[in-house]
Amino acid sequence: MNPLLVVLAPFALLWATRCFWRALRHDLPPPELPRPAAAITLVVVLAFWLLRNLPWWPCTLLAPHG
């Protein structure tokens, strides 16, 4: 019921796989999320949160129905 989850899930899975792989190799430090990627993710999540609660047509497509 959350379209943002569908969009972000592949990126989260890729990030988790990378973290897991680096954790298995004890000689590598854990990866850091680049600051621009963190800022863009924060802006996208906040914009989605705001837009899905607006009562107008294009925004109502983001809200769960059921």
MMTF fields as JSON, N, C-alpha, C and O atoms, coordinates in Angstrom:
{
  "mmtfVersion": "1.0.0",
  "mmtfProducer": "UNKNOWN",
  "numBonds": 263,
  "numAtoms": 264,
  "numGroups": 66,
  "numChains": 1,
  "numModels": 1,
  "chainsPerModel": [1],
  "groupsPerChain": [66],
  "chainIdList": ["A"],
  "bondAtomList": [4, 2, 8, 6, 12, 10, 16, 14, 20, 18, 24, 22, 28, 26, 32, 30, 36, 34, 40, 38, 44, 42, 48, 46, 52, 50, 56, 54, 60, 58, 64, 62, 68, 66, 72, 70, 76, 74, 80, 78, 84, 82, 88, 86, 92, 90, 96, 94, 100, 98, 104, 102, 108, 106, 112, 110, 116, 114, 120, 118, 124, 122, 128, 126, 132, 130, 136, 134, 140, 138, 144, 142, 148, 146, 152, 150, 156, 154, 160, 158, 164, 162, 168, 166, 172, 170, 176, 174, 180, 178, 184, 182, 188, 186, 192, 190, 196, 194, 200, 198, 204, 202, 208, 206, 212, 210, 216, 214, 220, 218, 224, 222, 228, 226, 232, 230, 236, 234, 240, 238, 244, 242, 248, 246, 252, 250, 256, 254, 260, 258],
  "bondOrderList": [1, 1, 1, 1, 1, 1, 1, 1, 1, 1, 1, 1, 1, 1, 1, 1, 1, 1, 1, 1, 1, 1, 1, 1, 1, 1, 1, 1, 1, 1, 1, 1, 1, 1, 1, 1, 1, 1, 1, 1, 1, 1, 1, 1, 1, 1, 1, 1, 1, 1, 1, 1, 1, 1, 1, 1, 1, 1, 1, 1, 1, 1, 1, 1, 1],
  "groupList": [{"groupName": "MET", "atomNameList": ["N", "CA", "C", "O"], "elementList": ["N", "C", "C", "O"], "formalChargeList": [0, 0, 0, 0], "bondAtomList": [1, 0, 2, 1, 3, 2], "bondOrderList": [1, 1, 2], "singleLetterCode": "M", "chemCompType": "L-PEPTIDE LINKING"}, {"groupName": "ASN", "atomNameList": ["N", "CA", "C", "O"], "elementList": ["N", "C", "C", "O"], "formalChargeList": [0, 0, 0, 0], "bondAtomList": [1, 0, 2, 1, 3, 2], "bondOrderList": [1, 1, 2], "singleLetterCode": "N", "chemCompType": "L-PEPTIDE LINKING"}, {"groupName": "PRO", "atomNameList": ["N", "CA", "C", "O"], "elementList": ["N", "C", "C", "O"], "formalChargeList": [0, 0, 0, 0], "bondAtomList": [1, 0, 2, 1, 3, 2], "bondOrderList": [1, 1, 2], "singleLetterCode": "P", "chemCompType": "L-PEPTIDE LINKING"}, {"groupName": "LEU", "atomNameList": ["N", "CA", "C", "O"], "elementList": ["N", "C", "C", "O"], "formalChargeList": [0, 0, 0, 0], "bondAtomList": [1, 0, 2, 1, 3, 2], "bondOrderList": [1, 1, 2], "singleLetterCode": "L", "chemCompType": "L-PEPTIDE LINKING"}, {"groupName": "VAL", "atomNameList": ["N", "CA", "C", "O"], "elementList": ["N", "C", "C", "O"], "formalChargeList": [0, 0, 0, 0], "bondAtomList": [1, 0, 2, 1, 3, 2], "bondOrderList": [1, 1, 2], "singleLetterCode": "V", "chemCompType": "L-PEPTIDE LINKING"}, {"groupName": "ALA", "atomNameList": ["N", "CA", "C", "O"], "elementList": ["N", "C", "C", "O"], "formalChargeList": [0, 0, 0, 0], "bondAtomList": [1, 0, 2, 1, 3, 2], "bondOrderList": [1, 1, 2], "singleLetterCode": "A", "chemCompType": "L-PEPTIDE LINKING"}, {"groupName": "PHE", "atomNameList": ["N", "CA", "C", "O"], "elementList": ["N", "C", "C", "O"], "formalChargeList": [0, 0, 0, 0], "bondAtomList": [1, 0, 2, 1, 3, 2], "bondOrderList": [1, 1, 2], "singleLetterCode": "F", "chemCompType": "L-PEPTIDE LINKING"}, {"groupName": "TRP", "atomNameList": ["N", "CA", "C", "O"], "elementList": ["N", "C", "C", "O"], "formalChargeList": [0, 0, 0, 0], "bondAtomList": [1, 0, 2, 1, 3, 2], "bondOrderList": [1, 1, 2], "singleLetterCode": "W", "chemCompType": "L-PEPTIDE LINKING"}, {"groupName": "THR", "atomNameList": ["N", "CA", "C", "O"], "elementList": ["N", "C", "C", "O"], "formalChargeList": [0, 0, 0, 0], "bondAtomList": [1, 0, 2, 1, 3, 2], "bondOrderList": [1, 1, 2], "singleLetterCode": "T", "chemCompType": "L-PEPTIDE LINKING"}, {"groupName": "ARG", "atomNameList": ["N", "CA", "C", "O"], "elementList": ["N", "C", "C", "O"], "formalChargeList": [0, 0, 0, 0], "bondAtomList": [1, 0, 2, 1, 3, 2], "bondOrderList": [1, 1, 2], "singleLetterCode": "R", "chemCompType": "L-PEPTIDE LINKING"}, {"groupName": "CYS", "atomNameList": ["N", "CA", "C", "O"], "elementList": ["N", "C", "C", "O"], "formalChargeList": [0, 0, 0, 0], "bondAtomList": [1, 0, 2, 1, 3, 2], "bondOrderList": [1, 1, 2], "singleLetterCode": "C", "chemCompType": "L-PEPTIDE LINKING"}, {"groupName": "HIS", "atomNameList": ["N", "CA", "C", "O"], "elementList": ["N", "C", "C", "O"], "formalChargeList": [0, 0, 0, 0], "bondAtomList": [1, 0, 2, 1, 3, 2], "bondOrderList": [1, 1, 2], "singleLetterCode": "H", "chemCompType": "L-PEPTIDE LINKING"}, {"groupName": "ASP", "atomNameList": ["N", "CA", "C", "O"], "elementList": ["N", "C", "C", "O"], "formalChargeList": [0, 0, 0, 0], "bondAtomList": [1, 0, 2, 1, 3, 2], "bondOrderList": [1, 1, 2], "singleLetterCode": "D", "chemCompType": "L-PEPTIDE LINKING"}, {"groupName": "GLU", "atomNameList": ["N", "CA", "C", "O"], "elementList": ["N", "C", "C", "O"], "formalChargeList": [0, 0, 0, 0], "bondAtomList": [1, 0, 2, 1, 3, 2], "bondOrderList": [1, 1, 2], "singleLetterCode": "E", "chemCompType": "L-PEPTIDE LINKING"}, {"groupName": "ILE", "atomNameList": ["N", "CA", "C", "O"], "elementList": ["N", "C", "C", "O"], "formalChargeList": [0, 0, 0, 0], "bondAtomList": [1, 0, 2, 1, 3, 2], "bondOrderList": [1, 1, 2], "singleLetterCode": "I", "chemCompType": "L-PEPTIDE LINKING"}, {"groupName": "GLY", "atomNameList": ["N", "CA", "C", "O"], "elementList": ["N", "C", "C", "O"], "formalChargeList": [0, 0, 0, 0], "bondAtomList": [1, 0, 2, 1, 3, 2], "bondOrderList": [1, 1, 2], "singleLetterCode": "G", "chemCompType": "PEPTIDE LINKING"}],
  "groupTypeList": [0, 1, 2, 3, 3, 4, 4, 3, 5, 2, 6, 5, 3, 3, 7, 5, 8, 9, 10, 6, 7, 9, 5, 3, 9, 11, 12, 3, 2, 2, 2, 13, 3, 2, 9, 2, 5, 5, 5, 14, 8, 3, 4, 4, 4, 3, 5, 6, 7, 3, 3, 9, 1, 3, 2, 7, 7, 2, 10, 8, 3, 3, 5, 2, 11, 15],
  "groupIdList": [1, 2, 3, 4, 5, 6, 7, 8, 9, 10, 11, 12, 13, 14, 15, 16, 17, 18, 19, 20, 21, 22, 23, 24, 25, 26, 27, 28, 29, 30, 31, 32, 33, 34, 35, 36, 37, 38, 39, 40, 41, 42, 43, 44, 45, 46, 47, 48, 49, 50, 51, 52, 53, 54, 55, 56, 57, 58, 59, 60, 61, 62, 63, 64, 65, 66],
  "secStructList": [7, 7, 2, 2, 2, 2, 2, 2, 2, 2, 2, 2, 2, 2, 2, 2, 2, 2, 2, 2, 2, 2, 2, 2, 1, 6, 6, 1, 7, 7, 7, 7, 7, 7, 2, 2, 2, 2, 2, 2, 2, 2, 2, 2, 2, 2, 2, 2, 2, 2, 2, 6, 6, 7, 7, 1, 2, 2, 2, 2, 6, 6, 1, 7, 7, 7],
  "xCoordList": [0.816, 0.0, 0.866, 0.331, 2.175, 3.049, 3.922, 4.875, 3.602, 4.39, 5.834, 6.708, 6.104, 7.481, 8.333, 9.512, 7.74, 8.458, 8.849, 9.946, 7.952, 8.233, 9.399, 10.228, 9.466, 10.539, 11.867, 12.914, 11.825, 13.067, 13.571, 14.732, 12.741, 13.146, 14.363, 15.244, 14.452, 15.658, 16.939, 17.977, 16.869, 18.055, 18.423, 19.603, 17.414, 17.672, 18.258, 19.156, 17.743, 18.268, 19.718, 20.548, 20.017, 21.386, 22.311, 23.414, 21.867, 22.669, 22.891, 24.005, 21.845, 21.967, 22.903, 23.694, 22.814, 23.706, 25.148, 26.041, 25.378, 26.738, 27.274, 28.426, 26.431, 26.848, 27.155, 28.143, 26.303, 26.509, 27.803, 28.564, 28.045, 29.255, 30.508, 31.493, 30.464, 31.626, 31.792, 32.912, 30.692, 30.794, 31.43, 32.141, 31.175, 31.792, 33.293, 34.045, 33.717, 35.15, 35.641, 35.358, 36.345, 36.724, 37.744, 37.989, 38.342, 39.356, 38.765, 39.493, 37.459, 36.829, 35.96, 35.214, 36.05, 35.168, 33.748, 33.555, 32.769, 31.395, 31.265, 31.898, 30.456, 30.325, 29.55, 28.668, 29.9, 29.195, 28.248, 28.585, 27.07, 26.113, 26.568, 26.754, 26.751, 27.172, 26.156, 24.949, 26.657, 25.789, 24.73, 23.587, 25.045, 23.98, 22.892, 21.717, 23.26, 22.262, 21.35, 20.144, 21.909, 21.094, 20.15, 18.989, 20.646, 19.8, 18.682, 17.541, 18.99, 17.969, 16.92, 15.728, 17.339, 16.393, 15.476, 14.27, 16.028, 15.23, 14.208, 13.048, 14.615, 13.702, 12.596, 11.433, 12.941, 11.938, 10.924, 9.722, 11.391, 10.476, 9.572, 8.374, 10.114, 9.289, 8.284, 7.137, 8.696, 7.776, 6.658, 5.496, 7.004, 5.99, 5.009, 3.797, 5.536, 4.7, 3.726, 2.558, 4.201, 3.347, 2.328, 1.142, 2.775, 1.893, 0.811, -0.3, 1.105, 0.086, -1.073, -2.106, -0.93, -1.996, -2.802, -3.713, -2.491, -3.267, -4.49, -4.416, -5.626, -6.879, -7.128, -8.227, -6.182, -6.405, -5.979, -5.241, -6.455, -6.339, -4.953, -4.813, -3.925, -2.707, -2.12, -1.441, -2.381, -1.842, -2.632, -2.079, -3.9, -4.698, -4.264, -4.572, -3.556, -3.05, -1.96, -1.702, -1.335, -0.266, -0.808, -0.122, -2.029, -2.604, -3.115, -3.545, -3.074, -3.606, -5.127, -5.795, -5.653, -7.104, -7.482, -6.813, -8.514, -8.903, -9.787, -10.174],
  "yCoordList": [-1.189, 0.0, 1.262, 2.367, 1.123, 2.278, 2.286, 1.513, 3.157, 3.165, 3.611, 3.211, 4.422, 4.836, 3.646, 3.556, 2.753, 1.549, 0.699, 0.142, 0.604, -0.172, 0.437, -0.285, 1.758, 2.439, 2.338, 2.122, 2.492, 2.526, 1.16, 1.039, 0.137, -1.187, -1.754, -2.315, -1.633, -2.163, -1.475, -2.122, -0.166, 0.555, 0.142, 0.011, -0.063, -0.501, -1.913, -2.212, -2.774, -4.135, -4.134, -4.885, -3.305, -3.18, -2.674, -3.192, -1.669, -1.118, -2.163, -2.299, -2.898, -3.917, -5.037, -5.541, -5.423, -6.453, -5.993, -6.763, -4.74, -4.194, -4.156, -4.51, -3.726, -3.69, -5.097, -5.303, -6.063, -7.442, -8.01, -8.674, -7.751, -8.252, -7.664, -8.37, -6.389, -5.754, -6.236, -6.284, -6.592, -7.105, -8.489, -8.845, -9.272, -10.597, -10.511, -11.382, -9.476, -9.253, -8.339, -7.141, -8.868, -8.113, -7.022, -6.185, -7.008, -6.0, -4.712, -3.741, -4.69, -3.508, -2.804, -3.456, -1.464, -0.734, -0.697, -0.896, -0.448, -0.36, 0.837, 1.87, 0.703, 1.805, 2.964, 2.774, 4.155, 5.348, 5.798, 5.751, 6.229, 6.77, 8.173, 9.007, 8.453, 9.805, 10.842, 10.605, 11.985, 13.036, 13.482, 13.691, 13.643, 14.015, 12.947, 13.281, 11.684, 10.616, 10.645, 10.428, 10.906, 10.995, 12.195, 12.096, 13.322, 14.519, 14.313, 14.702, 13.712, 13.464, 12.497, 12.7, 11.45, 10.499, 11.179, 10.933, 12.016, 12.73, 13.64, 13.673, 14.373, 15.272, 14.478, 14.88, 13.368, 12.547, 11.976, 12.003, 11.465, 10.88, 11.961, 11.732, 13.123, 14.203, 14.724, 14.999, 14.861, 15.316, 14.302, 14.678, 13.025, 11.984, 12.013, 11.923, 12.14, 12.183, 13.353, 13.214, 14.501, 15.678, 15.525, 15.788, 15.108, 15.042, 13.984, 14.179, 12.882, 11.819, 12.202, 11.532, 13.254, 13.697, 14.864, 15.352, 15.317, 16.392, 15.801, 14.709, 16.516, 15.939, 16.131, 15.821, 16.617, 16.886, 15.709, 14.835, 15.689, 14.531, 13.921, 12.752, 14.589, 13.794, 13.276, 12.249, 13.981, 13.552, 12.396, 11.601, 12.286, 11.186, 9.832, 8.794, 9.835, 8.585, 7.962, 6.761, 8.782, 8.306, 7.705, 6.921, 8.065, 7.605, 6.182, 5.772, 5.421, 4.058, 4.066, 4.905, 3.14, 2.997, 1.584, 0.62, 1.474, 0.127, 0.009, -1.101],
  "zCoordList": [0.0, 0.0, 0.0, 0.087, -0.095, -0.059, -1.313, -1.408, -2.28, -3.515, -3.313, -4.083, -2.309, -2.063, -1.613, -1.955, -0.86, -0.437, -1.642, -1.688, -2.606, -3.821, -4.58, -5.135, -4.606, -5.336, -4.582, -5.192, -3.272, -2.491, -2.048, -1.656, -2.097, -1.636, -2.37, -1.717, -3.703, -4.362, -3.904, -3.765, -3.67, -3.202, -1.778, -1.454, -0.929, 0.436, 0.451, 1.239, -0.422, -0.512, -1.001, -0.489, -1.973, -2.47, -1.364, -1.191, -0.621, 0.47, 1.564, 2.069, 1.932, 2.97, 2.527, 3.325, 1.261, 0.738, 0.783, 1.136, 0.425, 0.457, 1.889, 2.137, 2.826, 4.234, 4.748, 5.453, 4.392, 4.829, 4.25, 4.953, 2.981, 2.332, 2.979, 3.194, 3.283, 3.915, 5.356, 5.863, 6.019, 7.386, 7.395, 8.335, 6.344, 6.265, 6.036, 6.472, 5.362, 5.143, 6.256, 6.241, 7.184, 8.381, 8.11, 8.979, 6.934, 6.661, 6.08, 5.877, 5.809, 5.233, 6.263, 6.994, 6.328, 7.245, 6.683, 5.484, 7.524, 7.015, 6.063, 6.281, 5.019, 4.059, 4.673, 5.51, 4.237, 4.685, 3.581, 2.398, 3.979, 3.021, 2.653, 3.539, 1.366, 0.979, 1.438, 1.402, 1.864, 2.386, 1.378, 1.785, 0.07, -0.876, -0.99, -1.141, -0.92, -0.996, 0.227, 0.106, 1.384, 2.6, 2.534, 2.929, 2.036, 1.929, 0.914, 1.166, -0.22, -1.243, -0.719, -0.951, -0.018, 0.551, 1.56, 1.567, 2.396, 3.383, 2.706, 3.118, 1.681, 0.968, 0.271, 0.309, -0.358, -1.056, -0.068, -0.333, 1.055, 2.044, 2.636, 2.798, 2.959, 3.506, 2.482, 2.832, 1.23, 0.184, -0.032, -0.184, -0.046, -0.203, 0.962, 0.765, 2.171, 3.362, 3.297, 3.662, 2.835, 2.734, 1.605, 1.804, 0.434, -0.731, -0.595, -1.088, 0.052, 0.138, 1.047, 1.033, 1.83, 2.724, 2.168, 2.838, 0.969, 0.353, -0.333, -0.895, -0.293, -0.796, -2.294, -2.753, -3.064, -4.486, -5.34, -4.886, -6.604, -7.475, -7.604, -7.244, -8.078, -8.277, -6.966, -6.942, -5.899, -4.605, -4.012, -3.252, -4.339, -3.787, -4.343, -3.757, -5.461, -6.005, -5.124, -5.199, -4.304, -3.415, -2.125, -1.468, -1.76, -0.497, -0.621, -1.699, 0.468, 0.409, 0.314, 0.918, -0.435, -0.575, -0.169, -0.541, 0.566, 0.906, 2.021, 2.386]
}
